Amino acid sequence: MIQVYKHSNGHLDGNISLASAEKGSWINVVNPDSDDLQLVSMVTEIPTDVLKTALDTEERSHVEIEDNYIFVVINIPVVLETDSYDTLPLGIFITSDFIITLCIEETEVMRAFTKNTYPLFHTFKKTRFLFQILYRSATLFLRYLMQINHRTDDLEETLRHSMRNKEFFMLLELQKSLTYFTSALRGNGIVMERLMRLRRNTALHHLIKMYEEDEDLLEDVIIENKQAIEMVEMYSNILMSMSDTFASIISNNLNLVMKFLASITIMLAVPTIIFSLWGINVQVPFQDTANGFFYVSGIALICTITAAILLWRKDLF
């Protein structure tokens, strides 16, 4: 899917065809096929192979500088259907005429721009638009980290009362999500530092030109990204501690159950031994007594109570 947007007189026009795209337009490409990539390549003069790079789900964050374009790849957060979190690469191309974004699926990061709900957003201000995408991504990371923290608290409360495998699998999913976030945020941070250094490169001013407001925005993005990195590290440590703690609790509970069962086994073994002794085919006490059964049962009961008291004193019961 290819959508072309352009701001004109404060209004965002989204009904522009790719063939009629003018300077200052934003070309948003979502899950394109080969024909779509060919069309974008013809209009923007960006090689098709380079465009395909942004659609690789394993692509890491980086910056490529060519004569006629700057290619930026960042990893943005997404929510999966299983209520877990992952990251996807978002490719951003800046040419002298256009800004092009490519992603394998529609994301919450770009939805704010396609719906024109992001403040002070203009398609013709390409550098600022790039930094606004980075800022939007960083704020979404922070929002999703807060959601993960709330879900962790809910899981902790559930695990205090019922330790089921379902909750532990959910903890595992959250740990995986934080791992993905850590890798993405660190990579994005390197990209932001690289972009900050480009402001001194006058040879690239025809592609990316930073004004004072743009530099301030990029500095804010870097601060937000560092804050997200600190939060994800903190939440990762919390989740690891929770997993270790509950694993120890499960192991301790298992030991308590085994200790209880061993004590019950010992208590049941005492009367079993006594009754076995009176069951042998030799002369035994009380065999000629009418109340012999009750005497033997009483002895067994006394021995069992004695064993229970001894186990209780040893804290084994």
N, C-alpha and C positions, 0 to 999 in steps of 0.2 A: 504494500500500500504506500502510495506517494501522496503527500499533501504539501501544498505550497502556501505559505503565509507571508503577508507583508503589511506593515503598518502604514497607513495613509491618513493624514489629518486626525491622528489619535484613534483611528479605528483599525482593528485587525481584520483584514480580508483573508478568508480561508477558502475562497472559491476561485483560485487561480490555477490554471493548468501549468504543467511543467514546461511546455513549449513556450508559454508566454511569460515565464518568470523573468522579472526585471532585477536590476541591481538593488541590493538591500533586502532581498527576499530570503526567507528561511524555508529550506526544503527538508521536510521531516519524512524519513523513510522507515517503515515498520514492517519487519518480516518480508522483505522483498524477494521476488523470484529473479531469474537470470535476465528476463526482459526488462524488469524495473531497473536493475543495476546498469544495464546497457543504456537506458534512457538517461539516467542520472549521470553516467559517465560522459555521454555526448554533450549534455548541457553544461556540466561543470569542468570537463576536461580532466577529471580525476580517473586514473586507470581502474578498470573493473576489479582487478586482483586486489588493489588497495582497499576498495570499497568492501570486498568480501571479508577482509581482515576484521572489520568491526563486528561482523556477525558470528565470529568464532567465540563460543561460550567459554573457552579456556584462555581467551586473550587477556593479558595483564595490562595494567595501567602504564601508559608511556606517552611520549611526545615525539612526533616525527616532523622535521622541518624540511620542506622541499621548496623549489623556486617559486611555484605558483600556488602552494597551499600549505597549511599547517594542519597536521593530523593529531588529534588528542583522543586518547582512549582512557576512560575512567570506568570504575566499577560502581554500580549503583545498587541500592538495596531493593529487594522485591519480597513480597509475601506469597508463599506457596499455598496451594489448596489445603495442605495438611496443617495449616496454622503454624508452619515453621518458616524460616527466613533463609534467603539465599542472596547472591549478588549476580548481576548480569553486566557484561561490558556495554558501554555506550560510546559509539564513535562520533566524534565531532570534527568536522572539516571546516576550516576557515579559508576562503579564497578572497580575492580582491572584490568579488561581486556578491557572493552568497555565503551563508552559513548552512551547513548540511549536518543533520543528525541521523544516525543509523542505529537501530536496535532490533533485536530479534523478536521483540514483543512490545506492546504498549505498556508503559510503566507509569507509576504514580509521579515520578519525577517530571516527566514531560507533559503529563496531563494538565498540570497547572499552567503551562504555557499554551497548549493547544486550546484550552478553555478560556484563555486570556484572563486568568484570575490572579496572576502574579503581578505585584505592583511595579511600576516604573520599568516595564518590559517593552522593548522596541526591537524589531527584527533587524533594522538597519544599524543598530549599535552592536556590531558583532562581538567585539571584545567584552563589553559589559554583559551581553547575552551569555557568552561562554562562562563568565564568572558567576552569573546568576544561576546557571545550571549547576555549577559546582556547589554553590551555596545551598540550593534546593536539595541536592543530594546529601550534603552534610547534615542539614536539619532533619531530613528523613531518617538518616542513620540514628540521630539522637532520639527521635520519636520512637523508632522501633526498639531501641535499646531500653527505653522506659517501659515499653510494652513487655519486653522480655523480663525485665525486673519484676513487673507486677505478676506475670505468669509464674515466675520463680517463687514468689511469696505464696501464691495460691497452691502451687505444688507442694511447697514445704508444709503448709497447713494440712493438706490432704495426707501427706506421708506420715504426719504425726499420729494419725488415727488409723490409716489403712495403708500398708505397704504392698501395693500390687505392682505387677510388672508393667502395667500401662503407664503409671506415673514415672517409672524409671526410664522407659523408652522416650517419654516426653522430655525428661531431663537430658537425655542423650541428644535429642533433636536440637534442643536449645544450645547445648555445648557445641554442636556442629555449626549452628548458625553464628555463634560468637566467633568461631574459628574463621569462617568465611568473612565476617565483618572485619576481623583483625587484619587479614591479608589485604582486603579491599581498601581499608582506610590507610594503611601504610603506603600502599601503591599510589593512592590518590594524593597523599601528602607529598610524595616525591614529584608527582606531576605539577602540583601547585608551586612547589619551590622552583621547578624548572621554568614555569610560566613567569614567576616573579623576576627571574634573571633575564627574561627576554625583553624587559622594558628598556634595557640598556643597548639593545641591538637595533640600531637605526636602519639597518638593511632590511628589517622585517616590518617597517612601519606601513608599507603598502598592504600588509596582511593583518597585522595586529598592532594597534596603537593604543597605549594606555595613557589616560588622563589621570589627574590626581584622584578623582572620585573612583576610577577603576582600580587604582592601586589600593585605596582604602577598602574597597569591597573585597579584593583578593586577600588582603590581610585579615579581614573578618572571616573569610572562608577558611584560611589557614588556622585561625584560632578555633573555629568551630570544629574543624577536622581533628585538631590536637585534643580538644575536649572529648570528642567521640572516642578517640584512641584510649584516653585515660579511663573513660567509662567502660569500654569493652574489656579492658584488662581487669578492671575491678570486678565486673560482673563475671568474668571467666574464673577469677580466683574464688568468688563466692560459690559458683556452681561446682567447681572442683571440690571445694571444702564440703559442700552439701553432699555430694556423691560419696566422698570418703566417709563422712560422718554416718550417713544412712547405711552404707555398706558395713561399717563397724557395728551399728545397732542391729542389723539383721544377723550378723555373725554372733553377736552377744545373745540375741534372742534364741538363736539356734542352740547355742551352748546351754542356755537355761532349760530349754525343752529337753535336750538330751540328758542333762543332769536330773531333771524330774523323772524322765522315763527310766533312767538307771536306778534311781531310788525306789520307784515302784517295782521294778524287776527284783531288786534285793528283798523288798518286803514280801513279795509273793513267793520268793524262793524259800523263805524261812518256813512257812507252814507246809510247803511242798516237801521239804526235806523231812519234816517231822512225820507227816502222813506216810511218806515213803518208807520210813523206818518201821512204822507199825504195820506196814503191808507185807513185810517179808515173811517167808514160810518157816519161822523158827519161834521159839518161845519168847514172848514179849510181855512186859508188864500190863496189867489190867485186862488180859485176854479172857480171864474167867470171871471178870466183874461185870455185873449187869449195866453199870453206868460207865463202862470203859470208854465208850465213844465220847462221852461228854468230858471225861478226864483228858483224853488226848486232844480234843478240840480246845479245851481250856489252856493246856500247855502251849498249843500252837498259837492261840490268841495272845497269851502273855509274851511269848518270844517275839511275835510280830510287833506288839506295842513297844517292847524294849528296843527292837531294831529301829522302829520309827523314831523313838526318842533320841537314840544315838545319832541317827542321820540328821535329825533336826538340830541337834547341838553342834554338829559339824557343818551346818549350813548347806547340807546336801538335799534338803527336802523343803 
